Amino acid sequence: MDYQNRAGSKKGAGGVASDAQADLARRKQVEDLLKGGEDIPYTFQETNDQEEKLRKNPYIYKNHSGKLVCKLCNTMHVSWSSVERHLSGKKHGLNVLRRGNTTSNGNGGSEYSAKNDRDREFHKEVETRRSALQNNGLVPKCSVVSVRDESTNSEGVAIRVDYDEDGAIADESITPMIRIVSGLELQEAEKKDRKYLAIAYEPFEIVAIEIPSDRQIKMDKLETIRDSVDEVNSKSTFWDPVHGKFYVQVFFE
């Protein structure tokens, strides 16, 4: 279109086109494309295509504002091309698999039901053992002495716990463990500024020894005594399964 002689335009530049003129130019462009054999979809045809796609996919629907929503993943899309990218993505695929496992009545449903049964049995066993730990009444004998490292002159404590109780130990493959417990983890308000070395071994009661709250345990020059869950248990404890004795020795900085 020739816009240069229109009112409001500068010489040598295109003028400001009105809505009617823009529509006329667009219609002429469409007619030129149709003459060249191009297939141009109309607006109503695009709407019908979307409605057909919505009917085929049970998870996609159009909300009151015309946006496309995936009710399975709770995502919103402005165009069908965005929906297609979402449907082929990993998030939607995983959600479809999860929903299939929960709603399937075939083999998948049986496996899901079996998993639920195993989980219930596991939690039941946990509650049974927890109840036994709370009411067993087995308090081990514990001895604590103060010690000093001659090479570094560091102060510390040595602990011996006697777990030699006939018939009390159900699983001999489990070994005692220690853990440093801050007073902030305890419910009693008067113990908030204290620190404890706790020793746990099922089915005995937990033994707790108070240690200085303002000092840290030295670990840099200690050798590994046994394989365990962390550095403190590996370097500061020794378990004698034959006599049922557990030894702990720590030094403070």
Backbone as CSV, one residue per row, in Angstrom:
resi,resn,N_x,N_y,N_z,CA_x,CA_y,CA_z,C_x,C_y,C_z
1,MET,0.838,-1.198,0.000,0.000,0.000,0.000,0.874,1.249,0.000
2,ASP,0.354,2.288,-0.551,1.086,3.547,-0.611,0.603,4.434,0.530
3,TYR,1.472,4.660,1.549,1.099,5.447,2.721,1.718,6.850,2.716
4,GLN,2.552,7.142,1.753,3.360,8.356,1.864,2.556,9.634,1.653
5,ASN,1.363,9.588,0.932,0.566,10.794,0.713,-0.565,10.934,1.724
6,ARG,-0.574,10.112,2.751,-1.650,10.166,3.736,-1.379,11.286,4.731
7,ALA,-2.478,11.872,5.272,-2.345,12.963,6.238,-1.670,12.458,7.503
8,GLY,-0.776,13.297,8.038,-0.068,12.922,9.261,1.234,12.212,9.013
9,SER,1.613,11.990,7.768,2.858,11.293,7.462,3.889,12.270,6.945
10,LYS,5.147,11.924,7.156,6.235,12.742,6.651,6.549,12.357,5.217
11,LYS,7.150,13.311,4.506,7.513,13.056,3.124,8.588,11.976,3.056
12,GLY,8.319,10.985,2.226,9.266,9.893,2.064,9.074,8.767,3.059
13,ALA,8.082,8.883,3.974,7.840,7.836,4.972,6.406,7.347,4.862
14,GLY,6.144,6.164,5.397,4.789,5.622,5.396,3.920,6.341,6.398
15,GLY,2.677,6.605,6.045,1.752,7.301,6.927,1.111,6.362,7.924
16,VAL,0.255,6.921,8.771,-0.434,6.161,9.795,-1.658,5.512,9.177
17,ALA,-1.718,4.176,9.202,-2.828,3.450,8.584,-3.961,3.295,9.580
18,SER,-5.196,3.453,9.130,-6.359,3.246,9.986,-6.668,1.754,10.065
19,ASP,-7.608,1.372,10.966,-7.973,-0.028,11.124,-8.598,-0.580,9.852
20,ALA,-9.415,0.240,9.206,-10.068,-0.223,7.980,-9.052,-0.473,6.874
21,GLN,-8.078,0.413,6.772,-7.057,0.240,5.742,-6.161,-0.968,6.041
22,ALA,-5.857,-1.199,7.349,-5.054,-2.362,7.705,-5.802,-3.649,7.394
23,ASP,-7.117,-3.682,7.665,-7.921,-4.867,7.345,-7.962,-5.107,5.843
24,LEU,-8.061,-4.016,5.085,-8.089,-4.149,3.630,-6.773,-4.718,3.112
25,ALA,-5.657,-4.249,3.672,-4.353,-4.759,3.253,-4.193,-6.225,3.632
26,ARG,-4.687,-6.604,4.815,-4.584,-7.999,5.250,-5.424,-8.907,4.358
27,ARG,-6.626,-8.436,4.004,-7.487,-9.244,3.132,-6.851,-9.432,1.767
28,LYS,-6.222,-8.366,1.259,-5.563,-8.479,-0.038,-4.392,-9.468,0.030
29,GLN,-3.670,-9.461,1.180,-2.551,-10.397,1.338,-3.050,-11.835,1.366
30,VAL,-4.166,-12.088,2.055,-4.733,-13.431,2.104,-5.168,-13.890,0.720
31,GLU,-5.804,-12.989,-0.041,-6.234,-13.354,-1.391,-5.044,-13.690,-2.277
32,ASP,-3.945,-12.928,-2.126,-2.750,-13.230,-2.915,-2.184,-14.603,-2.562
33,LEU,-2.204,-14.947,-1.267,-1.715,-16.257,-0.856,-2.603,-17.376,-1.368
34,LEU,-3.907,-17.159,-1.358,-4.833,-18.174,-1.857,-4.648,-18.401,-3.355
35,LYS,-4.352,-17.343,-4.058,-4.118,-17.495,-5.497,-2.869,-18.326,-5.761
36,GLY,-1.910,-18.244,-4.810,-0.681,-19.012,-4.983,-0.785,-20.437,-4.487
37,GLY,-1.960,-20.876,-4.058,-2.155,-22.253,-3.612,-1.902,-22.481,-2.137
38,GLU,-1.681,-21.426,-1.324,-1.452,-21.596,0.110,-2.773,-21.870,0.814
39,ASP,-2.756,-22.775,1.817,-3.943,-23.114,2.588,-3.921,-22.304,3.876
40,ILE,-4.760,-21.277,3.978,-4.789,-20.393,5.135,-5.978,-20.767,6.015
41,PRO,-5.745,-21.255,7.259,-6.867,-21.606,8.128,-7.558,-20.364,8.665
42,TYR,-8.871,-20.405,8.715,-9.651,-19.318,9.285,-9.739,-19.481,10.803
43,THR,-10.195,-18.425,11.465,-10.252,-18.434,12.922,-11.175,-19.511,13.449
44,PHE,-12.327,-19.697,12.825,-13.282,-20.690,13.309,-12.744,-22.110,13.123
45,GLN,-11.916,-22.302,12.075,-11.309,-23.614,11.878,-10.305,-23.920,12.992
46,GLU,-9.525,-22.935,13.411,-8.562,-23.129,14.492,-9.269,-23.455,15.800
47,THR,-10.407,-22.803,16.048,-11.173,-23.077,17.260,-11.692,-24.500,17.262
48,ASN,-12.179,-24.966,16.107,-12.682,-26.332,16.020,-11.568,-27.347,16.256
49,ASP,-10.370,-27.052,15.742,-9.234,-27.947,15.967,-8.892,-28.040,17.452
50,GLN,-8.930,-26.907,18.145,-8.650,-26.922,19.574,-9.693,-27.722,20.336
51,GLU,-10.964,-27.548,19.967,-12.024,-28.298,20.644,-11.843,-29.797,20.444
52,GLU,-11.423,-30.190,19.245,-11.204,-31.610,18.978,-10.040,-32.143,19.809
53,LYS,-8.960,-31.363,19.931,-7.819,-31.785,20.735,-8.183,-31.867,22.215
54,LEU,-9.027,-30.947,22.673,-9.454,-30.974,24.064,-10.271,-32.218,24.371
55,ARG,-11.091,-32.644,23.407,-11.891,-33.848,23.622,-11.009,-35.095,23.669
56,LYS,-9.908,-35.089,22.902,-9.038,-36.260,22.862,-8.191,-36.392,24.128
57,ASN,-7.817,-35.290,24.775,-6.950,-35.328,25.952,-7.773,-35.058,27.208
58,PRO,-7.901,-36.023,28.111,-8.758,-35.839,29.288,-8.170,-34.906,30.344
59,TYR,-6.876,-34.564,30.248,-6.243,-33.755,31.281,-6.235,-32.260,30.947
60,ILE,-6.567,-31.891,29.714,-6.517,-30.497,29.295,-7.931,-29.945,29.185
61,TYR,-8.158,-28.761,29.746,-9.450,-28.090,29.612,-9.218,-26.586,29.491
62,LYS,-10.241,-25.878,29.060,-10.160,-24.434,28.888,-10.941,-23.769,30.018
63,ASN,-10.287,-22.854,30.742,-10.953,-22.203,31.867,-11.799,-21.024,31.407
64,HIS,-12.355,-20.277,32.366,-13.291,-19.199,32.044,-12.641,-18.055,31.275
65,SER,-11.309,-17.898,31.417,-10.620,-16.819,30.710,-10.048,-17.254,29.367
66,GLY,-10.338,-18.487,28.952,-9.861,-18.966,27.663,-8.477,-19.574,27.693
67,LYS,-7.847,-19.666,28.879,-6.520,-20.269,28.985,-6.644,-21.791,29.031
68,LEU,-5.642,-22.470,28.504,-5.605,-23.932,28.517,-4.901,-24.397,29.787
69,VAL,-5.519,-25.319,30.516,-5.024,-25.756,31.817,-4.874,-27.271,31.823
70,CYS,-3.731,-27.751,32.342,-3.537,-29.186,32.571,-3.922,-29.465,34.022
71,LYS,-5.050,-30.132,34.229,-5.536,-30.368,35.591,-4.706,-31.418,36.326
72,LEU,-3.929,-32.216,35.595,-3.077,-33.204,36.246,-1.846,-32.554,36.867
73,CYS,-1.242,-31.594,36.155,-0.018,-30.938,36.625,-0.272,-29.538,37.182
74,ASN,-1.520,-29.040,37.037,-1.890,-27.709,37.521,-1.046,-26.615,36.861
75,THR,-0.902,-26.702,35.540,-0.158,-25.704,34.774,-1.093,-25.014,33.794
76,MET,-0.796,-23.741,33.468,-1.638,-22.946,32.582,-0.853,-22.573,31.329
77,HIS,-1.523,-22.597,30.174,-0.876,-22.334,28.894,-1.754,-21.396,28.070
78,VAL,-1.092,-20.559,27.255,-1.825,-19.581,26.453,-2.067,-20.059,25.030
79,SER,-1.384,-21.098,24.585,-1.554,-21.597,23.220,-1.440,-23.111,23.217
80,TRP,-1.975,-23.709,22.134,-1.932,-25.163,22.058,-0.515,-25.675,21.810
81,SER,0.318,-24.885,21.166,1.706,-25.307,20.969,2.423,-25.439,22.313
82,SER,2.110,-24.540,23.258,2.681,-24.651,24.596,2.172,-25.899,25.309
83,VAL,0.894,-26.232,25.086,0.325,-27.447,25.677,1.026,-28.685,25.133
84,GLU,1.279,-28.708,23.831,1.933,-29.870,23.226,3.343,-30.060,23.776
85,ARG,4.062,-28.953,24.013,5.394,-29.069,24.614,5.297,-29.609,26.038
86,HIS,4.264,-29.176,26.762,4.072,-29.670,28.128,3.729,-31.153,28.136
87,LEU,2.861,-31.590,27.218,2.453,-32.995,27.176,3.619,-33.921,26.850
88,SER,4.589,-33.421,26.093,5.749,-34.241,25.742,6.890,-34.106,26.749
89,GLY,6.676,-33.312,27.810,7.724,-33.092,28.797,7.778,-34.165,29.868
90,LYS,8.826,-34.102,30.680,9.076,-35.117,31.714,8.089,-35.010,32.868
91,LYS,7.736,-33.783,33.250,6.849,-33.596,34.400,5.491,-34.230,34.162
92,HIS,4.901,-33.964,32.988,3.587,-34.527,32.686,3.658,-36.046,32.583
93,GLY,4.725,-36.560,31.986,4.862,-38.009,31.853,4.935,-38.710,33.204
94,LEU,5.697,-38.120,34.153,5.793,-38.717,35.486,4.462,-38.678,36.219
95,ASN,3.722,-37.577,36.060,2.424,-37.482,36.722,1.430,-38.479,36.148
96,VAL,1.500,-38.733,34.843,0.622,-39.733,34.231,0.940,-41.117,34.775
97,LEU,2.246,-41.429,34.933,2.630,-42.732,35.480,2.159,-42.890,36.923
98,ARG,2.301,-41.816,37.724,1.856,-41.896,39.119,0.350,-42.116,39.203
99,ARG,-0.390,-41.412,38.369,-1.845,-41.567,38.391,-2.240,-42.958,37.924
100,GLY,-1.501,-43.486,36.931,-1.807,-44.827,36.451,-1.570,-45.881,37.511
101,ASN,-0.511,-45.681,38.338,-0.233,-46.648,39.402,-1.295,-46.634,40.487
102,THR,-1.881,-45.463,40.736,-2.859,-45.368,41.815,-4.254,-45.777,41.381
103,THR,-4.552,-45.714,40.089,-5.910,-45.995,39.637,-6.034,-47.303,38.884
104,SER,-4.900,-47.946,38.599,-4.956,-49.178,37.816,-5.606,-50.303,38.609
105,ASN,-6.418,-51.111,37.918,-7.066,-52.268,38.539,-6.397,-53.573,38.154
106,GLY,-5.322,-53.483,37.350,-4.644,-54.681,36.883,-3.441,-54.986,37.731
107,ASN,-2.345,-55.399,37.065,-1.129,-55.776,37.781,-0.519,-54.590,38.512
108,GLY,-0.598,-53.401,37.885,-0.049,-52.219,38.538,-0.726,-51.942,39.858
109,GLY,-2.066,-52.111,39.900,-2.792,-51.910,41.141,-2.393,-52.907,42.200
110,SER,-2.129,-54.146,41.804,-1.716,-55.173,42.762,-0.360,-54.834,43.365
111,GLU,0.576,-54.362,42.508,1.896,-53.991,43.010,1.799,-52.810,43.963
112,TYR,0.934,-51.850,43.625,0.771,-50.686,44.497,0.175,-51.100,45.836
113,SER,-0.805,-52.015,45.798,-1.409,-52.516,47.031,-0.392,-53.286,47.870
114,ALA,0.454,-54.088,47.205,1.483,-54.836,47.927,2.483,-53.892,48.591
115,LYS,2.834,-52.802,47.899,3.761,-51.817,48.479,3.140,-51.172,49.715
116,ASN,1.841,-50.862,49.635,1.170,-50.293,50.800,1.177,-51.258,51.975
117,ASP,0.976,-52.541,51.686,1.000,-53.552,52.750,2.382,-53.628,53.403
118,ARG,3.434,-53.565,52.567,4.797,-53.604,53.117,5.074,-52.373,53.975
119,ASP,4.604,-51.213,53.510,4.805,-49.989,54.289,4.091,-50.062,55.634
120,ARG,2.866,-50.605,55.621,2.133,-50.729,56.884,2.841,-51.679,57.850
121,GLU,3.353,-52.793,57.316,4.073,-53.736,58.164,5.344,-53.110,58.741
122,PHE,6.030,-52.311,57.901,7.253,-51.652,58.364,6.948,-50.671,59.496
123,HIS,5.920,-49.832,59.304,5.575,-48.860,60.343,5.090,-49.557,61.616
124,LYS,4.398,-50.680,61.448,3.952,-51.437,62.613,5.145,-51.972,63.397
125,GLU,6.155,-52.473,62.677,7.364,-52.979,63.331,8.118,-51.859,64.042
126,VAL,8.158,-50.669,63.400,8.821,-49.520,64.024,8.132,-49.148,65.331
127,GLU,6.798,-49.105,65.315,6.059,-48.759,66.526,6.263,-49.804,67.618
128,THR,6.319,-51.081,67.216,6.535,-52.146,68.200,7.897,-52.003,68.869
129,ARG,8.939,-51.754,68.059,10.287,-51.601,68.622,10.394,-50.329,69.456
130,ARG,9.732,-49.270,69.007,9.773,-48.023,69.770,9.113,-48.200,71.136
131,SER,7.997,-48.917,71.152,7.323,-49.188,72.421,8.201,-50.032,73.339
132,ALA,8.906,-51.008,72.754,9.795,-51.853,73.555,10.947,-51.044,74.135
133,LEU,11.460,-50.092,73.341,12.556,-49.262,73.830,12.113,-48.360,74.973
134,GLN,10.875,-47.889,74.914,10.393,-46.974,75.932,10.077,-47.683,77.252
135,ASN,9.792,-48.976,77.231,9.310,-49.671,78.413,10.157,-50.886,78.793
136,ASN,11.379,-50.972,78.254,12.151,-52.180,78.546,12.739,-52.178,79.956
137,GLY,13.084,-51.005,80.482,13.611,-50.929,81.842,15.026,-51.429,81.996
138,LEU,15.735,-51.705,80.890,17.109,-52.203,80.958,18.074,-51.022,80.967
139,VAL,18.631,-50.724,82.125,19.580,-49.622,82.263,20.977,-50.213,82.424
140,PRO,21.882,-49.971,81.478,23.226,-50.566,81.566,24.073,-49.881,82.636
141,LYS,25.054,-50.607,83.138,25.998,-50.039,84.094,27.003,-49.165,83.353
142,CYS,27.284,-47.997,83.900,28.151,-47.030,83.217,29.191,-46.491,84.196
143,SER,30.450,-46.442,83.738,31.543,-45.893,84.544,32.193,-44.758,83.771
144,VAL,32.435,-43.635,84.467,33.021,-42.451,83.830,34.204,-41.979,84.671
145,VAL,35.342,-41.743,84.020,36.522,-41.208,84.708,37.110,-40.079,83.869
146,SER,37.733,-39.120,84.545,38.412,-38.025,83.850,39.807,-38.474,83.445
147,VAL,40.237,-38.101,82.255,41.548,-38.490,81.738,42.252,-37.263,81.176
148,ARG,43.558,-37.409,80.933,44.351,-36.329,80.356,45.344,-36.915,79.362
149,ASP,45.447,-36.282,78.196,46.391,-36.715,77.171,47.779,-36.182,77.528
150,GLU,48.736,-37.084,77.722,50.078,-36.671,78.144,50.805,-35.875,77.070
151,SER,50.547,-36.166,75.809,51.274,-35.478,74.733,50.765,-34.061,74.506
152,THR,49.477,-33.843,74.654,48.898,-32.516,74.386,48.370,-31.835,75.639
153,ASN,48.358,-32.561,76.768,47.832,-32.039,78.034,46.343,-31.680,77.942
154,SER,45.640,-32.322,77.015,44.209,-32.062,76.844,43.397,-32.909,77.814
155,GLU,42.362,-32.313,78.380,41.476,-33.025,79.284,40.398,-33.761,78.500
156,GLY,39.890,-34.832,79.107,38.846,-35.601,78.447,38.148,-36.525,79.419
157,VAL,37.303,-37.405,78.868,36.587,-38.388,79.687,36.703,-39.754,79.025
158,ALA,36.753,-40.792,79.872,36.729,-42.176,79.401,35.495,-42.847,79.997
159,ILE,34.747,-43.546,79.153,33.468,-44.129,79.564,33.472,-45.613,79.224
160,ARG,32.956,-46.412,80.150,32.745,-47.828,79.881,31.292,-48.163,80.222
161,VAL,30.599,-48.752,79.232,29.200,-49.136,79.426,29.111,-50.651,79.324
162,ASP,28.460,-51.267,80.314,28.360,-52.726,80.392,26.997,-53.165,79.854
163,TYR,27.009,-53.817,78.674,25.783,-54.339,78.066,25.704,-55.867,78.181
164,ASP,26.437,-56.443,79.125,26.474,-57.896,79.278,25.230,-58.366,80.046
165,GLU,24.113,-58.497,79.327,22.839,-58.928,79.901,22.344,-60.131,79.116
166,ASP,22.160,-61.254,79.779,21.760,-62.491,79.101,20.390,-62.338,78.438
167,GLY,20.355,-62.659,77.136,19.094,-62.654,76.403,18.569,-61.293,76.031
168,ALA,19.296,-60.212,76.342,18.789,-58.869,76.056,19.063,-58.450,74.624
169,ILE,20.191,-58.881,74.061,20.586,-58.456,72.723,19.947,-59.381,71.699
170,ALA,19.061,-58.799,70.856,18.361,-59.600,69.849,19.162,-59.722,68.565
171,ASP,19.868,-58.674,68.170,20.632,-58.669,66.923,22.072,-58.286,67.247
172,GLU,22.975,-59.257,67.203,24.371,-59.007,67.570,25.143,-58.247,66.497
173,SER,24.562,-58.108,65.297,25.239,-57.348,64.238,25.149,-55.845,64.470
174,ILE,24.244,-55.409,65.330,24.096,-53.991,65.650,25.057,-53.636,66.772
175,THR,25.755,-52.513,66.628,26.726,-52.070,67.636,26.250,-50.778,68.290
176,PRO,26.705,-50.476,69.503,26.341,-49.210,70.160,26.880,-48.014,69.384
177,MET,26.198,-46.887,69.531,26.584,-45.652,68.857,26.559,-44.502,69.848
178,ILE,27.399,-43.506,69.596,27.376,-42.295,70.412,26.959,-41.113,69.546
179,ARG,26.437,-40.084,70.209,26.027,-38.864,69.514,26.129,-37.699,70.486
180,ILE,26.653,-36.581,69.996,26.733,-35.371,70.807,25.396,-34.640,70.698
181,VAL,24.738,-34.434,71.835,23.403,-33.830,71.866,23.493,-32.461,72.526
182,SER,23.018,-31.448,71.808,22.964,-30.101,72.370,21.729,-29.956,73.251
183,GLY,21.841,-29.104,74.260,20.696,-28.867,75.128,19.530,-28.232,74.412
184,LEU,19.783,-27.592,73.266,18.701,-26.988,72.493,17.758,-28.041,71.926
185,GLU,18.220,-29.282,71.811,17.380,-30.358,71.304,16.467,-30.944,72.379
186,LEU,16.694,-30.584,73.631,15.930,-31.147,74.740,14.741,-30.261,75.084
187,GLN,13.744,-30.850,75.708,12.529,-30.118,76.048,12.676,-29.330,77.348
188,GLU,13.519,-29.782,78.261,13.668,-29.103,79.540,14.383,-27.770,79.363
189,ALA,13.789,-26.696,79.875,14.353,-25.354,79.701,15.668,-25.192,80.445
190,GLU,15.826,-25.859,81.598,17.042,-25.686,82.393,18.252,-26.371,81.775
191,LYS,18.045,-27.163,80.717,19.154,-27.879,80.079,19.548,-27.283,78.722
192,LYS,19.017,-26.128,78.386,19.266,-25.544,77.070,20.722,-25.150,76.858
193,ASP,21.431,-24.815,77.928,22.826,-24.374,77.798,23.816,-25.489,78.097
194,ARG,23.381,-26.736,78.040,24.254,-27.867,78.341,24.499,-28.722,77.097
195,LYS,25.462,-29.633,77.232,25.791,-30.547,76.138,26.000,-31.942,76.724
196,TYR,25.561,-32.957,75.952,25.613,-34.327,76.457,26.222,-35.256,75.409
197,LEU,26.883,-36.300,75.907,27.343,-37.391,75.060,26.388,-38.560,75.315
198,ALA,25.559,-38.867,74.320,24.538,-39.906,74.468,25.019,-41.204,73.829
199,ILE,24.790,-42.323,74.531,25.172,-43.655,74.049,23.902,-44.487,73.914
200,ALA,23.645,-44.995,72.711,22.417,-45.746,72.440,22.756,-47.143,71.955
201,TYR,21.990,-48.106,72.480,22.145,-49.499,72.052,20.845,-50.240,72.367
202,GLU,20.160,-50.645,71.329,18.891,-51.357,71.491,19.134,-52.751,72.063
203,PRO,18.330,-53.198,73.062,17.111,-52.592,73.615,17.335,-51.873,74.940
204,PHE,18.555,-51.429,75.241,18.850,-50.786,76.518,18.440,-49.315,76.481
205,GLU,18.289,-48.748,77.679,18.001,-47.325,77.792,19.216,-46.513,77.338
206,ILE,18.959,-45.304,76.854,20.040,-44.420,76.403,20.779,-43.855,77.614
207,VAL,22.104,-43.888,77.538,22.952,-43.332,78.592,23.458,-41.973,78.128
208,ALA,23.345,-40.948,78.980,23.780,-39.597,78.631,24.740,-39.084,79.689
209,ILE,25.904,-38.608,79.260,26.915,-38.044,80.160,27.118,-36.589,79.784
210,GLU,27.023,-35.700,80.761,27.198,-34.274,80.490,28.673,-33.966,80.249
211,ILE,28.934,-33.184,79.205,30.292,-32.772,78.860,30.325,-31.248,78.772
212,PRO,31.507,-30.619,78.803,31.574,-29.153,78.746,30.902,-28.600,77.489
213,SER,29.994,-27.661,77.683,29.231,-27.119,76.555,30.022,-26.114,75.734
214,ASP,31.101,-25.552,76.312,31.880,-24.532,75.614,33.142,-25.085,74.962
215,ARG,33.282,-26.409,74.883,34.490,-27.005,74.315,34.106,-28.040,73.265
216,GLN,34.962,-28.156,72.243,34.734,-29.093,71.150,35.610,-30.339,71.326
217,ILE,35.162,-31.441,70.744,35.915,-32.689,70.806,37.049,-32.660,69.779
218,LYS,38.254,-33.030,70.203,39.413,-33.059,69.306,39.387,-34.349,68.484
219,MET,39.520,-34.189,67.152,39.488,-35.350,66.269,40.687,-35.409,65.337
220,ASP,41.535,-34.376,65.323,42.546,-34.263,64.275,43.657,-35.307,64.383
221,LYS,44.088,-35.681,65.604,45.226,-36.586,65.761,44.821,-38.004,66.147
222,LEU,43.542,-38.311,66.093,43.075,-39.644,66.474,43.082,-40.585,65.283
223,GLU,43.380,-41.847,65.544,43.367,-42.864,64.503,42.014,-43.571,64.477
224,THR,41.665,-44.081,63.299,40.401,-44.796,63.157,40.493,-46.155,63.836
225,ILE,39.559,-46.415,64.753,39.550,-47.674,65.499,38.672,-48.709,64.812
226,ARG,37.528,-48.284,64.307,36.593,-49.212,63.669,35.773,-48.458,62.645
227,ASP,35.173,-49.194,61.710,34.282,-48.603,60.726,32.945,-48.294,61.383
228,SER,32.470,-47.071,61.180,31.205,-46.692,61.798,30.537,-45.604,60.974
229,VAL,29.461,-45.030,61.543,28.622,-44.115,60.776,29.261,-42.748,60.589
230,ASP,30.120,-42.319,61.517,30.738,-41.008,61.395,32.127,-41.027,62.039
231,GLU,32.785,-39.878,62.001,34.167,-39.792,62.473,34.269,-39.984,63.982
232,VAL,33.322,-39.436,64.734,33.367,-39.555,66.194,33.274,-41.015,66.616
233,ASN,32.334,-41.767,66.033,32.189,-43.177,66.378,33.370,-44.005,65.888
234,SER,33.957,-43.624,64.758,35.072,-44.398,64.200,36.356,-44.232,64.997
235,LYS,36.575,-43.031,65.571,37.851,-42.739,66.226,37.791,-42.714,67.753
236,SER,36.596,-42.656,68.317,36.494,-42.469,69.766,35.814,-43.617,70.488
237,THR,35.417,-44.682,69.785,34.688,-45.771,70.438,35.309,-47.119,70.096
238,PHE,35.076,-48.090,70.995,35.508,-49.467,70.768,34.455,-50.396,71.359
239,TRP,34.024,-51.396,70.566,32.986,-52.333,70.989,33.589,-53.723,71.154
240,ASP,33.413,-54.290,72.353,33.863,-55.647,72.664,32.631,-56.551,72.721
241,PRO,32.280,-57.209,71.598,31.046,-58.002,71.581,31.115,-59.266,72.428
242,VAL,32.323,-59.778,72.671,32.459,-61.012,73.453,32.025,-60.785,74.898
243,HIS,32.480,-59.703,75.498,32.167,-59.413,76.901,31.046,-58.381,77.047
244,GLY,30.539,-57.853,75.923,29.442,-56.888,75.999,29.840,-55.563,76.597
245,LYS,31.064,-55.122,76.333,31.561,-53.853,76.872,31.740,-52.845,75.730
246,PHE,31.341,-51.595,76.012,31.486,-50.517,75.035,32.316,-49.409,75.674
247,TYR,33.398,-49.009,74.968,34.334,-48.028,75.504,34.297,-46.754,74.658
248,VAL,34.307,-45.620,75.364,34.327,-44.308,74.703,35.396,-43.457,75.376
249,GLN,36.224,-42.788,74.560,37.218,-41.861,75.100,37.313,-40.650,74.190
250,VAL,37.070,-39.467,74.752,37.116,-38.225,73.975,37.949,-37.201,74.737
251,PHE,38.629,-36.339,73.965,39.398,-35.232,74.531,38.830,-33.928,73.992
252,PHE,38.972,-32.862,74.797,38.392,-31.568,74.452,39.480,-30.572,74.090
253,GLU,39.139,-29.686,73.187,40.079,-28.643,72.774,40.148,-27.547,73.832
